[in-house]
Structures are given as C-alpha cells and as structure tokens.
Amino acid sequence: MTFEQTMTFEEDLLRLEAIAEALQGEGVPLEEALVLFEEGIQRIRHASAELTRADARLAVLIEQSDATFALRPLAE
C-alpha cells in the first residue's frame, strides 16, 4: 500500500491520530485494521525522517565571550 507522501509532518500526525482512533474503535474488520496499521507505520517512518531532516537544520544561537553571537549545529 502506498500513501500520500507529500503530506507535511503536521498532516502526518493528524492522520496518525485518526488511524489510532479508528483502530481503537469497535467493529473494524481485520483486513481494514491491517491496512490502517500498515499506513500508520509508513506515516511514522515518514514523520521520523522529517524530524531527522529538521534536526540536521537546527542551529543554536550562542553568545560569544566578546558579546557577539554565533550559530553552531545543535549536535555539538
């Protein structure tokens, strides 16, 4: 199964919430539950990749000893 990969991180989270609600509800046929579960896993992977990309772009503003500011990668 494929899903819309052009969704934003926020849209992925909203869809994941909808999937979780559907799976927690009663009367979801097994095949539909499996399809929803698979989509959820794919969306989690997509959202995780988006977070990893965002983390790589983050920088922390640090005040230097001479009262100026510099950017450094968050990972440092």
C-alpha positions as CSV (number, residue, x, y, z in Angstrom):
1,M,0.0,0.0,0.0
2,T,1.2,3.5,-0.7
3,F,0.1,6.7,0.8
4,E,0.3,10.4,0.0
5,Q,4.0,11.2,0.7
6,T,3.6,14.9,0.0
7,M,1.9,15.4,3.4
8,T,3.5,17.7,5.9
9,F,4.8,16.5,9.2
10,E,1.7,18.0,10.9
11,E,-0.7,16.3,8.4
12,D,1.1,13.0,9.1
13,L,0.5,13.5,12.8
14,L,-3.2,14.3,12.3
15,R,-3.6,11.2,10.1
16,L,-1.8,9.1,12.7
17,E,-4.3,10.3,15.3
18,A,-7.2,9.4,13.0
19,I,-5.7,5.9,12.4
20,A,-5.2,5.3,16.1
21,E,-8.8,6.3,16.9
22,A,-10.1,4.0,14.1
23,L,-8.0,1.1,15.4
24,Q,-9.2,1.7,19.0
25,G,-12.8,1.7,17.9
26,E,-15.0,-1.4,17.7
27,G,-16.1,-3.1,14.6
28,V,-13.1,-2.5,12.4
29,P,-12.7,-5.5,10.1
30,L,-9.4,-7.3,10.4
31,E,-8.3,-6.5,6.8
32,E,-9.1,-2.8,7.2
33,A,-7.2,-2.8,10.6
34,L,-4.2,-4.3,8.9
35,V,-4.3,-1.7,6.1
36,L,-4.6,1.1,8.7
37,F,-1.8,-0.3,10.8
38,E,0.5,-0.5,7.7
39,E,-0.3,3.1,6.7
40,G,0.4,4.1,10.3
41,I,3.8,2.5,10.2
42,Q,4.6,4.2,6.9
43,R,3.5,7.6,8.3
44,I,5.6,7.1,11.4
45,R,8.6,6.4,9.3
46,H,7.9,9.5,7.1
47,A,7.4,11.7,10.1
48,S,10.5,10.4,11.7
49,A,12.5,11.2,8.6
50,E,11.1,14.7,8.6
51,L,12.2,15.2,12.2
52,T,15.7,13.9,11.3
53,R,15.9,16.4,8.5
54,A,14.7,19.2,10.7
55,D,17.1,18.3,13.4
56,A,20.0,18.5,10.9
57,R,19.0,22.0,10.1
58,L,18.7,23.3,13.6
59,A,21.2,25.6,15.0
60,V,21.7,27.1,18.4
61,L,22.4,30.8,18.8
62,I,25.3,31.2,21.3
63,E,26.6,34.3,22.9
64,Q,30.4,34.5,22.5
65,S,32.7,35.9,25.1
66,D,33.1,39.1,23.1
67,A,29.3,39.7,23.3
68,T,28.7,38.7,19.7
69,F,26.5,35.8,18.7
70,A,27.4,32.8,16.6
71,L,25.5,29.8,15.2
72,R,26.6,26.3,15.9
73,P,25.0,23.0,14.9
74,L,22.7,21.6,17.6
75,A,24.6,18.3,17.6
76,E,27.8,19.9,19.0
